[in-house]
């Protein structure tokens, strides 16, 4: 009987240690994302408002991709302005007059084939950042997008 009690206690500790908890700025939840033609995996991510997540994004595809944490308004603005506006450092100087767009640069990584990069985001309780996309011309249109699902 004593062995059974010890086994149950050990199992409870293991299950608790393996469960996901909300990340903090000091200890962000690490989440691996695979980017390839033309999809992200996973394509839906559960988020607890207020948590911090470190996205570890690997491009397993054959062409460059981006991972952009954004919202539908910013996506629409980007598409209306045309993909030529870009997001790279060289394009940011031209975006000062575009309301809200300069913030998108801080929420994206560009990943060449075979590369892995990280991006850390804190989702405040009022965050409207509900989407992640690749805004390289044609990629979003081909379905390279995903959604954050806020819990709690």
C-alpha positions in Angstrom: 0.0 0.0 0.0 2.9 2.3 0.8 4.4 1.7 -2.6 1.1 2.6 -4.3 1.0 5.9 -2.4 4.5 6.7 -3.4 3.8 5.8 -7.0 0.7 8.0 -7.1 2.7 10.9 -5.5 5.5 10.6 -8.1 3.0 10.4 -10.9 1.2 13.6 -9.7 4.6 15.4 -9.6 5.5 14.3 -13.1 2.0 15.3 -14.5 2.2 18.7 -12.9 5.8 19.3 -14.2 4.7 18.4 -17.7 1.7 20.6 -17.8 1.9 24.0 -19.6 1.6 27.1 -17.5 1.4 30.7 -18.5 4.8 32.2 -19.2 6.1 35.3 -17.4 8.5 37.9 -18.6 11.1 36.3 -16.3 10.2 32.7 -17.5 8.4 32.8 -20.8 6.6 29.8 -22.2 8.7 28.5 -25.1 6.7 27.4 -28.1 8.1 25.9 -31.3 6.7 27.0 -34.6 7.4 25.4 -38.0 7.2 27.6 -41.1 7.1 26.0 -44.5 5.3 26.4 -47.8 2.7 27.8 -47.1 1.6 27.0 -43.5 2.6 27.3 -39.9 2.4 24.4 -37.5 0.7 24.7 -35.2 -1.9 27.0 -36.8 -3.8 27.7 -33.6 -2.2 28.6 -30.3 -4.0 28.9 -26.9 -2.9 32.0 -25.0 -3.6 33.1 -21.4 -4.0 36.9 -21.3 -1.0 38.5 -19.6 1.4 35.7 -20.5 4.8 36.0 -22.2 5.7 33.5 -25.0 9.0 33.0 -26.6 8.3 31.7 -30.1 11.1 29.6 -31.6 10.4 29.7 -35.3 12.1 27.3 -37.7 11.9 27.7 -41.5 11.8 24.1 -42.8 10.8 25.3 -46.2 12.7 26.1 -49.3 12.0 29.9 -49.5 12.2 32.8 -47.0 9.3 33.3 -44.6 8.2 35.8 -41.8 6.5 35.2 -38.5 4.5 38.3 -37.7 2.4 38.7 -34.6 -0.4 41.1 -35.6 -4.1 41.7 -35.9 -6.5 41.9 -38.8 -6.4 45.7 -39.0 -2.6 45.7 -39.6 -2.9 42.8 -42.1 -5.5 44.8 -44.1 -3.4 47.9 -43.9 -0.4 46.0 -45.2 -2.3 44.5 -48.0 -3.9 47.8 -49.0 -0.4 49.5 -49.1 0.9 46.6 -51.2 3.6 44.1 -50.3 6.3 46.4 -51.7 6.2 48.4 -48.4 8.1 45.5 -46.7 9.0 45.1 -43.0 12.8 44.9 -43.1 15.1 47.3 -41.4 15.7 49.2 -44.6 11.9 49.8 -45.1 11.1 50.9 -41.5 12.5 54.4 -42.1 9.7 55.0 -44.7 6.9 53.9 -42.3 6.8 56.7 -39.8 3.7 58.2 -41.3 1.8 54.9 -41.4 -0.3 54.8 -38.2 0.6 51.8 -36.1 2.7 50.0 -38.7 6.1 50.7 -37.1 5.0 48.5 -34.1 4.7 45.5 -36.4 8.4 45.5 -37.0 9.0 44.8 -33.3 6.7 41.8 -33.6 8.2 39.9 -36.5 11.1 37.8 -37.5 12.3 37.0 -41.0 13.7 33.5 -41.4 15.7 32.2 -44.3 15.4 28.5 -45.3 17.0 26.3 -42.6 17.2 29.1 -40.0 15.7 29.3 -36.5 14.9 32.6 -34.8 13.1 33.6 -31.7 10.6 36.3 -30.9 9.3 37.1 -27.4 5.9 38.7 -27.0 3.8 39.6 -23.9 0.1 39.4 -24.5 -1.5 41.9 -22.2 -5.0 41.4 -21.1 -6.3 43.9 -23.6 -4.2 42.8 -26.5 -5.7 42.8 -29.9 -2.8 40.7 -31.3 -4.9 37.7 -32.3 -3.1 36.6 -35.5 0.2 35.3 -36.8 1.0 35.5 -40.5 3.7 35.6 -43.1 3.3 38.8 -45.1 5.8 38.0 -47.8 4.0 38.6 -51.1 1.7 35.7 -51.9 2.3 33.7 -48.7 -0.6 35.1 -46.6 -2.8 34.7 -49.7 -1.7 31.1 -50.0 -2.9 30.4 -46.4 0.2 31.1 -44.3 -1.6 32.3 -41.2 -2.8 31.2 -37.8 -4.8 32.4 -34.8 -4.3 32.9 -31.1 -7.1 31.7 -28.9 -7.3 33.6 -25.6 -8.4 31.5 -22.6 -9.4 32.6 -19.2 
